[in-house]
Amino acid sequence: MPEAGGETVFINLRDACDRLPPALRERLQGAQVLHEVTGVTPSEGAQSRPWHPLFRRHPVSGRVALWLSTPERCTDLLLPGGTRKPELPVELYAHATDPGHEMRHTRRPSDGVIWENRCMLHRGDHSAVSGDRALDRGMIEGEAPLAA
């Protein structure tokens, strides 16, 4: 546990999708985003630069979420007509991560936090950390994304 700081910031990508202006959401329907795998070695047969649907339908709830990550990892966007818009992931990320729509979690000893990666973004806030911020991470392999 850090002595101070080290919050985890969460962003709900279903909410970010719902907050898109209707005309923009309609324009982006069927779009694909290029995800650049960074920091891990892809498993056998996995792509390091896969295209994924920008709008992802949750397999259980049916709710639609934006499916994007940081602009360093989402480097291009392909509209249904074939037009590429590499600047749009940057704009969509800024929309999704509006500080007015984030939830911050301050860790306490023995906390356990679980979230749904299919519809959430998360990041550590390292801006005011005093001491070490360490955690253990477990991941479960999921299904292929469902386009919405």
Secondary structure, DSSP 8 states (H G I E B T S, - for coil): --SB---EEEEEHHHHHHTS-HHHHHHHTT-EEEE---SS---TT--SS-EEESEEE-TTT--EEE----TTTEEEEE-TTS-B-TTHHHHHHHHHT-GGGEEEE---TT------TTSEEEEE--TT-BS--------------EE-
